[in-house]
Amino acid sequence: MQYNVVPFTRDYLEPAVDLFVNSYRKEQENNPLLPSRVINEPEWILNTLESLVTNPGVAVLNGNRVIAYMITGFLFPFKGQNAALVPEYCHGSVSMDRKELYHRMYMHLADKWAKNRRHIHIMTYFSHDSILQETLYQLGFGAFLAERVRGFSTVNGKNEAEITEEEDFRKLVDIQVEHMKDYPDSPIFISKESAIKTAIADLESHTKNGDAFFVYYEQNKPGAYFTVGDLKESGEGFLLQNTSTAQIKAAYVQPHLRGKGIGKALLQRAIEWSQDQSYERLFVEHETANYYGGNFWSKHFSPYLYFSLRYIDNTIDY
């Protein structure tokens, strides 16, 4: 197959959307809980791509046919460096020669990012896309985040612990601060603001959005909690926006309570609340390096999206 890698322009928007929708269909076949908005409203993805078309991007042509594309989605500071993110809807390809196509597209864009001093590269892709997962691994990418969904089946082996729906967010300030202090530690190593005023502002924002706080109390003090609400109020789970999806927005169990079924009891209450609110599915996003949280979510949710990250040498003079 003959390849011609060219800058991405508006002329390639419609075939790019077709490539992405085809990828989404394949993921939906593996995970039927995924909604059909992408398929039924392709103009949603087209409009999103059109808003990014001035960012660095490439299309791969075979004659006049677009067989692959990749667009830079967002540029932002991250982990003390500058990052470039390619979201799941900003890339796609035909089935044939996908490894070759992605290698070529990444080489073109990585060169542009590096010359603009962007040394963290992030790619988001469907969890059942084993070819792309292997390709990114060969390019030096490693796991970073996962997005997962589940239906409303009963949680197996759940603890019968008493779970309270707490309406006074001020009772959760201390455990929220403790939660944020957990992120910079090994093996997650993510900086989080843990000041009391930040915790209060965050919890108050959840209350204003109509989110629910489910809490396990131990000797009248919060020992574990889940925050659950409508995904549309979150910046996460883009492909699930406006699809009747509830989200677990925060979750924390104090170390001495882990492994005792408290998390399962909290999850069961989150499921029941989501059903009562007429949602169709429950969503969570988590860091893959979070040993305790990652193990829990992977047992009770199905993945549909992975984020992979690569660091490149920032000492090279580009």
Phi, psi and omega in degrees: 000134179271133182247143173225107182271121184229160176299142179285134177227174178301334180299338185258006185298310185296313177296330177295316178299318178301318180296318181292316180300322177297321177295320180295319178303317181296320179292321179296327176298325179277337182223084185297348177291342180293137180287170184257016183300318179303318183286319184279337181232064181299338178296335176299312179291320179301314180296323178294315178295322181298327179290346182249004191293340178278351175286159177304131180200161179224155170235148176250125183250143167242099192069238177258004184267132175280118181249352177194157176206156175207128182233139172292124181273303186218146178239128186198160175282140182202134179052039177078006179225181177263135186241154171236131182243132172249100180292169184301327182276357181262016176204157178180164179199166170290169184288325185286136174058036184295323179300313180297316181298315181290324175301313183293316181295317180296319179303318181295312184285321179300325178297317179294317180297315182297319180292343175256021174061038175253108191253359173246123180244128183236131177238137176247134186208162182290140190294334181267007179273079186294329180294314180290323177301314179293321179298315180293323176300316180295333178276358176101013180272147176230162184298149183219301180228159173224144172245134187224157176226161173208160174271205189248027175295153181294141180287124181291136175068026184291146176283145179272022180301148180285126179245132182252136169273109187267127180263344181259098184298338183295339177286349184254004185299313184296316181287333175293318177297316178300319179300311182295329179287346181283333187293319181291347183282164177293139006257013186281308178058050175240128181285129177229140176288123185241018178292150181300318182296327177291318178298317179297315181297320180294313180295321178295323178297319177299319179297316180297328179281354181085015179288156180253142176253122175249129192228138168259121180261136174237115183052047175067014176236141179298125177252344180196151179204153169237142170248125185232139179194187180287131182298333184297341178274004183246158175271003183261168175061050186307315185289351179255004180299137177057043179229028179057054182241129173268154183229138166276109189267338177204148179204135179203135174234127181299146188309319184287350179258355183288146180081010182249009178086005180294318178299321178295320178296319177295318179297319179299320177293323177296321178295313181297319178297316181298319177297315181298330180271005176068029172283165182253345181197168179236136188239147171214145171241139182210157175285132180291337180280352179286099188302308185285310180295317182298319178297320181294310183296323182291337178282330191244354181228156176258133180284148170225347183213135175239147172250129176240146187230144176228133170265139171243160185298120180267008178262352180286137178274102182277000000 
